[in-house]
Amino acid sequence: MNPSIALGASQPWSPPLYLSSVYHHADLDSLDRIHQAGEPGFVYARDNHPNAEGLERTLAEWEAASWAVVTSSGMSALTLACLASASAGDRILASDQLYGRTSQLLQELSRFHIVAEQVDTLQLAAVEQALKASDRPRATLLIVETLSNPLLRVADVPALAALCRRHECRLLVDNTFASPEIHRPLEWGADWVMESLTKMISGHADVTLGLLAGRNDDLPRLRQIRSIWGLIGHPFECWLTQRSLPTLSLRMRAACTNARALAAWLTLQPEVERVIHPSLPEHPDHDLADKLLEGAGGHMLAIELKGGRDAVNRFMQQAKGIPFCASLGDVYTTCSHPVTASHRYVPEAERQRLGITPGLLRLSIGIEPLAHLQAEMRKGWAGERG
Ligand SMILES: Cc1ncc(COP(=O)(O)O)c(C=O)c1O
């Protein structure tokens, strides 16, 4: 028998970490009350555990949701959403500028006879056409990202939500690049929001978790699928993420302020051909970003260096304070190269159509002092003009 330590009248101030994979019960009635009468309690950690539930409650508030479910990664949150909304013979619609693994997940679903169709979600008429197409299976889910990778195009969530409502299709918004600090898709009419908690929400590059949240009555079914398919996140990762939440606002706002200031500064640097950030007036979705992202524009930034791939390579070798990492949303600024990383397997013709060139560098801006970042970037292109 495990020792149980009585805490008496005292309560721990910081949330405890419950690593137990199973919970014991006094008798059969106790278990019945949990299963049948909805009494609070836990049975088995793959079904649910206190650290997941605590995190879910806090994040549901952030997302303006009535419920949230934590999953083992962003990809498992997307898997859960697909499993819950499509059966063999249904169609899932998705933006044609999604995170690469999400597009691959949709292709995988064809093995289960779920049809995936990608559409240019920046063209509302094209979305409507795809939603109402009567010669194809009915569309049950539309997936878009608030900010696309790496070009940071902004999804018109309220307009897409209105279209989806009209055609009885759920709208799922992957809000990973924005975080609920600057955009809450449910407030703009989306049915579900999904986050990779691995990124800005946990914020320290030491967690892999995901979240799906909403306001409808889907929670019991989602919890059931999460348990059957084994998609829940580990207690320690939930605990770490819970610990990150009090600083989410500070981190996200500081990173967005840095990104805005850097974007303006980068437009003045002769080594930089193109700067992509929604705060810039020349960004195609500048006005929409102002409306939907509280004017913050986000912490992601992309630049095209003059000199193409060689210039990017030199930047990575010289700007050692901005490491090349295949993730984003850390407190430290990191960079990635879409052509060799996220878009490596996208056909070149498609990359060209989208404007993803060899000189394009994606930056996830952190919370370092601005002057430090500017100095680091100058190191990246030092010797360029010599
Ligand atoms: C926009 C977006 N969605 C989803 C994911 C998947 O999240 P995870 O890596 O936590 O599975 C990522 C990961 O990079 C992402 O960038």
The ligand as a Gaussian input file, in Angstrom:
#p B3LYP/6-31G(d) Opt

LIG

0 1
 C        0.655000      25.712000     -37.158000
 C        0.967000      24.407000     -36.516000
 N       -0.012000      23.560000     -36.234000
 C        0.218000      22.369000     -35.642000
 C        1.498000      21.968000     -35.336000
 C        1.713000      20.633000     -34.694000
 O        1.990000      20.791000     -33.340000
 P        2.858000      19.729000     -32.499000
 O        4.269000      19.835000     -32.996000
 O        2.661000      20.151000     -31.088000
 O        2.268000      18.392000     -32.786000
 C        2.569000      22.819000     -35.619000
 C        3.950000      22.397000     -35.307000
 O        4.920000      23.011000     -35.716000
 C        2.309000      24.070000     -36.228000
 O        3.299000      24.923000     -36.542000

